Amino acid sequence: MSVRAVSWAIDQAPVGGNTTARMILVSLADKADEYGRDAYKYVSAIADSIRKSDSTVSRTLAWMEEIGVIERGNQHLVDSYPEYLRPVVYDLRLDLVQEPTPRQIKKARPGRPRKLVKDPRPEDGKTLSQNETGFFTNDEKSSEANDSNENKTLSQNETGFFEESDEKENPVAPVHPPRSHQCTHPGRTSALHNVLKHLKTTNPSLPTGELPASGKRQPDGKDQTRTDTTGQQSPAMDDARDVLDHLGLMRSKLGLSTPASNKTDQRAVCKLIVQITEANKGDRARALMLILAVVDWMASNTFWLRRVLTGRQLHANWDKIANDYAVSLIEHQRDLDAAARERDKPRRGGRVLPPARVPDPYVAPRHVHTFCCEHVLADMKTHEDDYDHEGSVRYGQPSAWQRACMEHADELNRRDGIDIESAA
């Protein structure tokens, strides 16, 4: 369970007044890590916990994924589950915070002005700026503090307070920074300071300790997809759009429709490109060629053709698709090798010798008519009363009926072209 993720889901998730979406986020945050990642739970379990139907939960999850509040995470975490019962792994976008409501803005009031304290031990022979009552004024106090504590903020020491100057000054009660509003009261430096509720800095410094000229983080390989979501152009995002366009073109040539790509699809394909680029030792061109080749190959594979319609599905099933693509290349190479071996067989008389014909054991032999087969008996049935039935073939004295049937069987065999002697 992540306390930060649960707090974000309750107070800051940008889902507006959709209470169902907020309850689903709380349920997912209960399973997420401290960064809001790797949260997976069955749809039925979420529906039971928030007392909603499965269809409502599925529809709300799809809507939140569409607007970017959640995104698909590492699906390998659920590989131990059966393939037809695997839950979807989501990452919560804790960096997205909704705008405060007018009521929250109205409640944020400035702090009370600090009281002025009289110096209990004034030094002899030292002239201090005082008014007639013996108290320091706010302006005089601020000017003295500016000389010794110039350009200092509340976060300059570990305790959160200003360091004491060399000169002895009046003891001042510590100023505790508010948690959720902007302080409008000037401190000892006579400068306003903004107290942020989040610990995450707005403009973090570079590893060298210096801020970039633009005041923003420079995109690198690992944070490239996050930088792309802010609207900056990058090669990875351009390549992601090319891959999505190529996927839509491939499906349109086959007469299939393709859903319109959104930012979630672009981020998923961008992550896929970065992942394959790292596997190819930073060769982005080779990674892009591999992805486009796999997309072209999917046109001949009906299994993935009916399952991959968007960039998210391509990223989620990439490992299996790439494995099937590699196996198909192996099978194609084996077919080429077999054709080459057949072509290189030794020839006799200018042609390849045909293989010896092997009789099929499942082919039934031709029927040979006898005096007692069903064909003969069916033909002779109408003449049965015309012949004498006394005698037996077993004792070598066939009856007149049996001899007539034998003669008719010989006629049928000659008609069918059966050689009685070879068949026997």
C-alpha positions as CSV (number, residue, x, y, z in Angstrom):
1,M,0.0,0.0,0.0
2,S,1.2,3.5,-0.9
3,V,0.1,6.3,1.4
4,R,1.2,8.9,-1.1
5,A,-0.9,7.1,-3.9
6,V,-3.9,6.8,-1.7
7,S,-3.7,10.5,-0.7
8,W,-3.3,11.5,-4.4
9,A,-6.4,9.3,-5.3
10,I,-8.5,11.0,-2.6
11,D,-7.5,14.6,-2.9
12,Q,-5.6,15.3,-6.2
13,A,-6.5,12.8,-8.9
14,P,-7.8,14.8,-11.9
15,V,-11.1,13.0,-12.3
16,G,-13.4,15.9,-11.3
17,G,-16.6,14.8,-9.5
18,N,-16.5,11.2,-10.8
19,T,-16.7,9.4,-7.4
20,T,-16.7,6.0,-9.1
21,A,-13.3,6.8,-10.7
22,R,-11.9,8.1,-7.5
23,M,-13.0,5.0,-5.6
24,I,-11.4,2.8,-8.3
25,L,-8.1,4.8,-7.9
26,V,-8.2,4.3,-4.2
27,S,-8.6,0.6,-4.7
28,L,-5.7,0.5,-7.1
29,A,-3.5,2.7,-4.9
30,D,-4.0,0.1,-2.1
31,K,-2.0,-2.3,-4.3
32,A,0.6,0.1,-5.8
33,D,4.1,0.7,-4.7
34,E,5.4,4.0,-3.2
35,Y,5.6,5.6,-6.7
36,G,2.1,4.5,-7.7
37,R,3.3,1.8,-10.1
38,D,2.6,-2.0,-10.5
39,A,-1.0,-1.9,-9.3
40,Y,-3.1,-4.8,-10.5
41,K,-6.4,-6.2,-9.3
42,Y,-9.2,-8.2,-10.8
43,V,-12.1,-6.1,-12.2
44,S,-14.5,-8.3,-10.1
45,A,-12.5,-7.6,-6.9
46,I,-12.6,-3.8,-7.6
47,A,-16.4,-4.0,-8.3
48,D,-17.0,-5.9,-5.0
49,S,-14.9,-3.4,-3.0
50,I,-16.7,-0.3,-4.3
51,R,-20.2,-1.9,-4.7
52,K,-20.4,-1.4,-8.5
53,S,-21.0,-3.7,-11.4
54,D,-18.1,-5.2,-13.5
55,S,-19.2,-3.3,-16.6
56,T,-19.1,0.1,-14.7
57,V,-15.6,-0.6,-13.4
58,S,-14.3,-1.7,-16.9
59,R,-15.9,1.4,-18.5
60,T,-14.4,3.7,-15.9
61,L,-10.9,2.1,-16.2
62,A,-11.0,2.6,-20.0
63,W,-12.1,6.2,-19.5
64,M,-9.3,7.0,-17.1
65,E,-6.7,5.3,-19.3
66,E,-8.0,7.4,-22.2
67,I,-7.5,10.7,-20.4
68,G,-4.1,9.6,-19.1
69,V,-4.8,9.3,-15.4
70,I,-3.6,5.7,-15.4
71,E,-1.5,3.8,-18.0
72,R,-0.5,0.2,-18.7
73,G,2.4,-0.9,-16.6
74,N,4.7,-3.9,-16.6
75,Q,2.5,-6.8,-17.6
76,H,5.2,-9.4,-16.9
77,L,4.3,-9.2,-13.2
78,V,1.2,-11.3,-13.8
79,D,2.8,-14.0,-16.0
80,S,2.3,-16.5,-13.2
81,Y,-1.5,-16.1,-13.7
82,P,-3.3,-18.2,-16.3
83,E,-3.3,-16.4,-19.6
84,Y,-7.1,-16.1,-19.7
85,L,-7.3,-14.9,-16.1
86,R,-4.6,-12.3,-15.9
87,P,-5.4,-8.9,-14.4
88,V,-4.1,-5.7,-16.1
89,V,-1.2,-3.9,-14.4
90,Y,-1.7,-0.2,-14.2
91,D,0.6,2.7,-13.2
92,L,-1.0,5.7,-11.5
93,R,0.1,9.1,-12.8
94,L,0.9,10.8,-9.5
95,D,2.4,13.8,-11.3
96,L,-1.1,14.8,-12.6
97,V,-2.9,17.0,-10.1
98,Q,-6.3,18.7,-10.5
99,E,-6.8,22.4,-10.2
100,P,-8.0,23.6,-6.8
101,T,-11.7,24.5,-6.5
102,P,-12.9,28.1,-5.7
103,R,-13.8,27.0,-2.2
104,Q,-10.2,25.7,-1.6
105,I,-8.7,28.9,-2.9
106,K,-11.0,31.0,-0.7
107,K,-9.9,29.0,2.4
108,A,-6.3,29.7,1.8
109,R,-5.6,32.8,4.0
110,P,-2.3,34.5,4.6
111,G,-0.6,34.1,8.0
112,R,-0.9,36.5,10.9
113,P,1.8,39.3,11.0
114,R,4.7,38.7,13.3
115,K,4.8,40.6,16.6
116,L,7.6,43.0,17.3
117,V,9.8,42.1,20.3
118,K,11.8,44.6,22.3
119,D,15.5,44.0,22.7
120,P,16.0,42.9,26.3
121,R,19.7,43.6,26.4
122,P,20.8,46.6,24.3
123,E,24.5,46.9,24.0
124,D,26.2,50.0,25.4
125,G,27.6,52.5,22.9
126,K,25.9,50.9,19.9
127,T,23.3,52.9,18.0
128,L,20.3,51.0,16.9
129,S,17.4,52.1,14.8
130,Q,14.5,52.3,17.3
131,N,11.3,54.2,17.5
132,E,10.2,56.2,20.5
133,T,8.7,53.1,22.2
134,G,12.0,51.2,22.0
135,F,10.8,48.6,19.5
136,F,12.3,47.9,16.1
137,T,10.2,48.7,13.1
138,N,9.5,46.1,10.5
139,D,11.3,48.0,7.7
140,E,14.4,48.6,9.8
141,K,14.6,45.0,10.9
142,S,14.2,43.8,7.3
143,S,17.0,46.1,6.0
144,E,19.4,44.7,8.6
145,A,18.5,41.1,7.8
146,N,19.0,41.7,4.1
147,D,22.6,42.6,4.6
148,S,23.5,39.3,6.3
149,N,21.0,36.9,4.9
150,E,20.7,38.0,1.2
151,N,19.1,35.5,-1.2
152,K,18.3,32.9,1.5
153,T,15.2,30.9,1.7
154,L,13.5,28.7,4.3
155,S,15.1,25.6,3.0
156,Q,18.7,26.6,3.5
157,N,19.3,24.7,6.6
158,E,18.1,21.4,8.0
159,T,15.8,22.9,10.6
160,G,14.0,25.1,8.2
161,F,15.0,28.4,9.9
162,F,17.4,31.2,9.1
163,E,20.9,31.1,10.4
164,E,21.7,33.7,13.1
165,S,23.8,36.6,12.1
166,D,27.0,37.6,13.9
167,E,25.3,40.6,15.5
168,K,23.1,39.9,18.5
169,E,19.5,40.4,17.5
170,N,16.1,40.0,19.1
171,P,15.0,36.4,19.6
172,V,12.2,35.7,17.1
173,A,9.7,32.9,17.4
174,P,10.2,30.2,14.7
175,V,8.0,30.6,11.6
176,H,6.3,27.3,10.7
177,P,5.5,27.2,7.0
178,P,1.9,26.5,6.0
179,R,1.1,23.4,4.1
180,S,-1.3,24.4,1.4
181,H,-1.2,28.1,0.7
182,Q,1.1,30.8,-0.5
183,C,2.7,32.9,2.3
184,T,2.2,36.6,1.7
185,H,4.1,37.8,4.8
186,P,7.7,38.8,4.2
187,G,10.3,37.1,6.3
188,R,13.5,38.5,7.7
189,T,14.8,38.9,4.2
190,S,11.8,41.1,3.2
191,A,11.2,38.6,0.4
192,L,8.1,36.5,-0.2
193,H,8.6,32.8,-0.2
194,N,6.3,30.1,-1.6
195,V,5.7,27.0,0.5
196,L,5.1,24.0,-1.8
197,K,3.0,21.1,-0.5
198,H,4.9,18.6,-2.5
199,L,8.6,17.7,-2.0
200,K,9.1,17.3,-5.7
201,T,11.0,20.4,-7.1
202,T,9.6,22.2,-10.1
203,N,12.9,22.8,-11.8
204,P,15.4,20.2,-10.6
205,S,19.1,20.7,-11.3
206,L,21.3,18.7,-13.5
207,P,23.7,16.0,-12.1
208,T,26.4,18.7,-12.3
209,G,24.5,20.9,-9.9
210,E,23.6,23.5,-12.5
211,L,20.2,24.4,-13.9
212,P,19.7,24.3,-17.7
213,A,19.3,27.6,-19.5
214,S,15.6,26.9,-20.1
215,G,14.9,26.1,-16.5
216,K,13.6,22.6,-17.4
217,R,15.0,19.2,-17.2
218,Q,16.9,18.1,-20.2
219,P,15.4,14.9,-21.8
220,D,17.4,11.8,-21.6
221,G,16.9,8.2,-22.6
222,K,14.9,7.1,-19.5
223,D,12.8,10.2,-19.1
224,Q,12.2,10.7,-22.8
225,T,8.6,9.5,-22.9
226,R,7.6,11.7,-20.0
227,T,9.2,14.7,-21.7
228,D,7.2,13.9,-24.8
229,T,3.9,14.1,-22.9
230,T,4.6,17.8,-22.1
231,G,4.5,18.7,-25.8
232,Q,8.1,18.8,-26.6
233,Q,9.2,17.3,-29.9
234,S,11.6,14.4,-29.7
235,P,12.8,11.7,-32.1
236,A,11.2,8.9,-30.1
237,M,7.8,10.6,-30.3
238,D,8.1,11.2,-34.0
239,D,9.1,7.6,-34.6
240,A,6.1,6.5,-32.4
241,R,3.8,8.4,-34.7
242,D,5.4,6.8,-37.8
243,V,4.8,3.4,-36.3
244,L,1.2,4.1,-35.5
245,D,0.7,5.5,-39.1
246,H,2.3,2.4,-40.5
247,L,0.1,0.1,-38.4
248,G,-3.1,2.0,-39.6
249,L,-1.9,1.9,-43.3
250,M,-1.2,-1.8,-43.1
251,R,-4.7,-2.5,-41.7
252,S,-6.4,-0.1,-44.2
253,K,-4.8,-2.0,-47.1
254,L,-6.5,-5.1,-45.9
255,G,-9.8,-3.3,-45.5
256,L,-9.7,-3.3,-41.7
257,S,-10.6,-0.3,-39.5
258,T,-8.1,1.1,-37.0
259,P,-9.1,3.1,-33.9
260,A,-7.8,6.7,-33.7
261,S,-4.5,6.9,-31.9
262,N,-4.2,9.0,-28.7
263,K,-1.5,10.2,-26.4
264,T,-1.6,6.9,-24.5
265,D,-0.8,4.9,-27.7
266,Q,2.0,7.3,-28.5
267,R,3.5,7.0,-25.1
268,A,3.3,3.2,-25.2
269,V,4.9,2.9,-28.7
270,C,7.6,5.5,-27.5
271,K,8.4,3.2,-24.5
272,L,8.6,0.2,-26.9
273,I,11.0,2.1,-29.2
274,V,13.2,3.1,-26.2
275,Q,13.2,-0.5,-24.9
276,I,14.2,-2.0,-28.2
277,T,16.8,0.7,-28.8
278,E,18.5,-0.2,-25.5
279,A,18.4,-3.9,-26.4
280,N,20.2,-2.9,-29.7
281,K,22.9,-0.9,-28.0
282,G,21.4,2.5,-28.8
283,D,20.8,1.9,-32.5
284,R,17.4,3.6,-32.9
285,A,17.3,3.1,-36.7
286,R,17.7,-0.7,-36.3
287,A,15.0,-0.8,-33.6
288,L,12.6,1.2,-35.8
289,M,13.2,-1.1,-38.8
290,L,12.5,-4.1,-36.6
291,I,9.2,-2.7,-35.4
292,L,8.1,-1.8,-39.0
293,A,9.1,-5.2,-40.3
294,V,7.0,-6.9,-37.5
295,V,4.0,-4.7,-38.4
296,D,4.3,-5.7,-42.1
297,W,4.6,-9.4,-41.1
298,M,1.4,-9.2,-39.0
299,A,-0.6,-8.8,-42.2
300,S,0.1,-12.5,-42.9
301,N,-0.6,-13.6,-39.4
302,T,-4.3,-13.6,-38.7
303,F,-3.9,-14.4,-35.0
304,W,-2.2,-11.1,-34.2
305,L,-4.1,-9.2,-36.9
306,R,-7.3,-9.6,-35.0
307,R,-5.7,-8.8,-31.6
308,V,-3.4,-5.8,-32.3
309,L,-5.3,-2.7,-33.3
310,T,-3.7,0.1,-31.2
311,G,-0.2,1.1,-30.0
312,R,-1.0,0.0,-26.5
313,Q,-1.9,-3.5,-27.6
314,L,1.3,-3.6,-29.7
315,H,3.4,-2.7,-26.7
316,A,1.6,-5.0,-24.3
317,N,2.0,-8.1,-26.6
318,W,5.4,-7.2,-28.1
319,D,7.3,-10.1,-26.6
320,K,4.9,-12.8,-28.0
321,I,4.6,-11.0,-31.4
322,A,8.4,-10.8,-31.7
323,N,8.8,-14.5,-30.8
324,D,6.2,-15.6,-33.4
325,Y,8.0,-13.3,-35.9
326,A,11.4,-15.0,-35.2
327,V,9.8,-18.5,-35.5
328,S,8.3,-17.6,-38.8
329,L,11.7,-16.5,-40.1
330,I,13.1,-19.8,-39.0
331,E,10.4,-21.7,-40.8
332,H,10.9,-19.7,-44.0
333,Q,14.6,-20.4,-43.9
334,R,13.9,-24.1,-43.5
335,D,11.6,-24.1,-46.5
336,L,14.3,-22.4,-48.6
337,D,16.9,-24.9,-47.5
338,A,14.5,-27.8,-48.4
339,A,13.9,-26.3,-51.8
340,A,17.6,-25.9,-52.3
341,R,18.3,-29.5,-51.4
342,E,15.6,-30.7,-53.8
343,R,17.1,-28.5,-56.5
344,D,20.6,-29.9,-56.0
345,K,19.7,-33.6,-56.1
346,P,21.7,-35.7,-58.6
347,R,20.1,-35.9,-62.0
348,R,20.0,-38.8,-64.4
349,G,19.2,-38.3,-68.0
350,G,18.8,-34.5,-67.6
351,R,16.0,-34.8,-65.1
352,V,15.5,-35.5,-61.5
353,L,14.5,-39.1,-60.8
354,P,11.0,-39.3,-59.4
355,P,10.8,-41.0,-56.0
356,A,9.7,-44.6,-55.9
357,R,6.0,-45.0,-55.6
358,V,5.1,-46.4,-52.2
359,P,1.7,-48.0,-52.0
360,D,-0.7,-46.4,-49.7
361,P,-1.6,-48.9,-47.0
362,Y,-4.9,-47.1,-46.4
363,V,-6.2,-47.7,-49.9
364,A,-8.6,-50.7,-50.0
365,P,-7.9,-53.4,-52.7
366,R,-10.3,-53.9,-55.6
367,H,-13.3,-56.1,-54.9
368,V,-13.3,-59.6,-56.7
369,H,-16.8,-61.0,-57.3
370,T,-17.5,-64.5,-56.0
371,F,-20.5,-66.8,-56.2
372,C,-21.6,-65.7,-52.7
373,C,-20.9,-61.9,-52.8
374,E,-23.7,-59.5,-52.4
375,H,-23.5,-58.2,-55.9
376,V,-24.0,-61.7,-57.4
377,L,-26.7,-62.7,-55.0
378,A,-28.6,-59.4,-55.7
379,D,-28.5,-60.1,-59.5
380,M,-29.5,-63.8,-59.2
381,K,-32.2,-63.4,-56.6
382,T,-35.0,-63.3,-59.1
383,H,-33.8,-66.6,-60.7
384,E,-33.2,-68.5,-57.4
385,D,-36.3,-70.7,-57.8
386,D,-35.2,-71.8,-61.3
387,Y,-32.2,-73.8,-60.1
388,D,-31.8,-76.9,-58.0
389,H,-30.2,-76.3,-54.6
390,E,-29.0,-79.9,-53.9
391,G,-25.2,-80.2,-53.5
392,S,-22.4,-78.4,-51.8
393,V,-19.2,-76.7,-52.8
394,R,-17.6,-77.9,-49.6
395,Y,-17.7,-81.5,-50.8
396,G,-16.8,-80.7,-54.4
397,Q,-20.3,-81.2,-55.7
398,P,-21.8,-77.7,-56.2
399,S,-25.5,-77.4,-56.9
400,A,-26.9,-76.0,-60.0
401,W,-27.7,-72.7,-58.2
402,Q,-24.1,-72.3,-57.0
403,R,-22.7,-73.1,-60.5
404,A,-25.0,-70.4,-62.0
405,C,-23.7,-67.9,-59.4
406,M,-20.1,-68.7,-60.2
407,E,-20.7,-68.1,-63.9
408,H,-22.3,-64.7,-63.1
409,A,-19.4,-63.8,-60.9
410,D,-17.0,-64.5,-63.7
411,E,-19.0,-62.2,-66.0
412,L,-18.9,-59.4,-63.5
413,N,-15.1,-59.7,-63.0
414,R,-14.5,-59.6,-66.8
415,R,-16.7,-56.5,-67.0
416,D,-14.7,-54.7,-64.3
417,G,-11.4,-55.7,-65.9
418,I,-10.2,-57.9,-63.0
419,D,-7.8,-60.7,-63.8
420,I,-9.1,-63.6,-61.8
421,E,-5.8,-65.5,-61.9
422,S,-3.6,-62.5,-60.7
423,A,-6.2,-61.6,-58.0
424,A,-6.1,-65.1,-56.7
